């Protein structure tokens, strides 16, 4: 039986599989960055693919506390784009599956 890594969302505080979440990492130099590969070295924090969770985390400064670094507005915008891309991929993927039946 294979182990599934589970992480807590910084926004809603619920637990999900690591592969189904957005990762933000603090680099060794001390800057925060979006980590689409989920493999950048450094401390990481996770968010659900949910607009409300991103908004809650921003309002509560949850990523700043988790990573101990300031999060620039440009990173929040990048996370929003990542959410939109993920949502678009899910819609396209669901359309493809429905067409194969």
C-alpha positions in Angstrom: 0.0 0.0 0.0 1.5 3.3 -1.1 1.6 6.3 1.3 -0.2 9.4 0.2 1.2 12.7 1.4 -1.4 15.0 3.0 -1.0 18.7 3.6 -3.1 21.4 5.3 -4.4 24.3 3.4 -3.2 27.6 4.8 -6.6 29.2 4.0 -9.4 26.8 5.1 -7.1 24.6 7.3 -8.5 21.4 5.8 -6.3 18.5 4.8 -5.9 17.3 1.2 -3.5 15.3 -0.9 -0.3 17.2 -1.6 -0.6 16.6 -5.3 -4.0 18.4 -5.4 -2.8 21.7 -3.9 -0.9 24.9 -4.8 2.6 25.1 -3.2 4.3 28.3 -2.3 7.9 27.9 -1.3 10.4 30.1 0.5 13.8 29.9 -1.2 17.0 29.7 0.7 17.6 33.4 -0.3 14.4 34.3 1.6 12.0 35.1 -1.2 8.6 33.5 -1.7 7.7 31.9 -5.0 4.9 29.8 -6.6 6.2 26.2 -7.0 4.2 24.5 -9.8 6.6 21.4 -9.6 6.2 21.1 -5.8 9.9 20.4 -5.7 11.7 23.7 -5.0 14.1 23.4 -2.1 12.9 25.3 1.0 10.0 25.7 3.4 6.6 25.3 1.8 3.0 26.2 2.4 0.0 24.9 0.6 -3.4 26.2 -0.6 -6.5 24.5 -2.1 -7.4 25.2 -5.7 -10.2 27.4 -4.4 -10.5 31.2 -4.8 -12.0 31.6 -1.3 -9.0 29.8 0.3 -6.6 32.1 -1.5 -8.5 35.2 -0.4 -8.7 34.0 3.2 -5.0 33.2 3.3 -4.2 36.7 1.9 -6.5 38.4 4.4 -5.2 36.4 7.4 -1.6 36.7 6.2 -1.4 33.0 6.5 1.4 32.5 4.0 3.5 35.3 5.5 3.3 33.5 8.9 3.9 30.1 7.6 6.9 31.1 5.5 8.1 33.9 7.7 8.5 36.2 4.7 6.5 39.0 3.0 4.4 37.9 0.1 4.3 40.5 -2.8 1.1 41.3 -4.7 2.7 39.8 -7.8 2.8 36.4 -6.2 -0.9 36.6 -5.2 -1.7 37.4 -8.8 0.4 34.5 -10.0 -1.5 32.2 -7.6 -4.8 33.5 -9.0 -3.6 32.7 -12.5 -2.5 29.2 -11.4 -6.0 28.7 -10.0 -7.6 29.8 -13.3 -5.4 27.5 -15.3 -6.1 24.6 -13.0 -9.9 25.3 -13.2 -9.7 25.6 -17.0 -7.7 22.3 -17.2 -10.4 20.5 -15.1 -13.2 21.8 -17.4 -11.3 20.8 -20.5 -10.5 17.4 -19.0 -14.1 16.8 -18.0 -15.3 17.7 -21.5 -12.9 15.2 -23.0 -14.0 12.4 -20.7 -17.7 13.1 -21.5 -17.0 13.0 -25.2 -15.4 9.6 -25.0 -18.6 7.8 -23.8 
